Amino acid sequence: MIIGREDLASVRRENRDKRIVLLKGTFDLLHQGHVNRMRAAKALGDMLVVFVKCDEAIKKKGPDRPIEDENQRAAVVDAIRWVDYTVIADKKQNVDVRDVPEEDREQVLRYYRMIADLKPDVLIKPEKALPPALENLYHELGTEIHVVEETPGISTTMLINKIRGERKEKSMIKTAIGQDSHRYASEGTDKPLILAGVEFPGEDALEANSDGDVVLHAVTRAISGITTVEVLGPKTKAFLAEGITDSRVYLEEGLKDLHGTVVHLSVSMECRRPKITPRIPEMRHSLAALLHTDEKNIGITATSGEGLTEAGKGNGISAFAVLTVECASAGG
């Protein structure tokens, strides 16, 4: 049963004739070592009370701890059949104890009053020494102190490191850059201007055998930079021979060899015309759909580059794409 720290004195009063065993711990990622300790603890008395460290105390172990919050950890501990009561040590209480070293202060403030209220008959502890203030309190209460050795080769830290290691072995982050540019087509073409799969009505089209979508071409080249499989060139010749000019088809062909998840795509465009900024939301939506990712993972910027390049002077459009993907380590 999960109870509050204010209930500890009642537990002691209602079980004066019982031998109460106290066990304290973090219990972040419950494992066999925890279970062995609980089994050994219950064998030393009639009742087992477990104090579970609160989240605030565990955060000092590192920025990614605890793995599970205090309520989840307490619920799991309380489900173990040898545990009678579970309490979260979630508060610090001032106590009249002098000369407490700074390194022991938090532990004393968090547990002193709880221990005094419970008055355990037995304490189960690891080999690590107790703060003197708590050791003196146990002595005053007549509490027997038993050291239970940890199960060799098993600990929460080891489990976390193992999980991290396996994750590193199974995946890696890859980044590649793709680029493309096209001049505007000569007058008389009926092709539309298409950028990132979005049509720009009334604007001059780009010179190309395909639809001339420089953004999708840049992204496709970035994909090839990760997969090492060329799409624009060898494969597009076959598509063009079949009359397929849609650059979305080329990009989808590249994705067939991309065994991973798109983490982020950044597209930088240079052109004097058309106005790109008003259409960026549509372009992000189109790219997100094509790459099977969220729109928040797509960034697009545009500049005229002060007219220093052919694209900036209004003679065409240039696009750069930086693609970041989490891939299986065996390949792209």
Secondary structure as GFF3:
##gff-version 3
##sequence-region A 1 332
A	DSSP	beta_strand	2	3	.	.	.	ID=ss1
A	DSSP	three_ten_helix	5	7	.	.	.	ID=ss2
A	DSSP	alpha_helix	8	14	.	.	.	ID=ss3
A	DSSP	beta_strand	20	25	.	.	.	ID=ss4
A	DSSP	alpha_helix	32	42	.	.	.	ID=ss5
A	DSSP	beta_strand	47	53	.	.	.	ID=ss6
A	DSSP	alpha_helix	55	58	.	.	.	ID=ss7
A	DSSP	three_ten_helix	59	61	.	.	.	ID=ss8
A	DSSP	alpha_helix	70	78	.	.	.	ID=ss9
A	DSSP	beta_strand	85	89	.	.	.	ID=ss10
A	DSSP	alpha_helix	102	118	.	.	.	ID=ss11
A	DSSP	beta_strand	122	125	.	.	.	ID=ss12
A	DSSP	alpha_helix	132	141	.	.	.	ID=ss13
A	DSSP	beta_strand	144	147	.	.	.	ID=ss14
A	DSSP	alpha_helix	156	170	.	.	.	ID=ss15
A	DSSP	beta_strand	171	183	.	.	.	ID=ss16
A	DSSP	beta_strand	193	195	.	.	.	ID=ss17
A	DSSP	beta_strand	198	200	.	.	.	ID=ss18
A	DSSP	alpha_helix	214	227	.	.	.	ID=ss19
A	DSSP	alpha_helix	234	241	.	.	.	ID=ss20
A	DSSP	alpha_helix	247	255	.	.	.	ID=ss21
A	DSSP	beta_strand	260	270	.	.	.	ID=ss22
A	DSSP	three_ten_helix	277	279	.	.	.	ID=ss23
A	DSSP	alpha_helix	280	291	.	.	.	ID=ss24
A	DSSP	three_ten_helix	295	297	.	.	.	ID=ss25
A	DSSP	beta_strand	298	303	.	.	.	ID=ss26
A	DSSP	three_ten_helix	305	307	.	.	.	ID=ss27
A	DSSP	beta_strand	316	328	.	.	.	ID=ss28
###
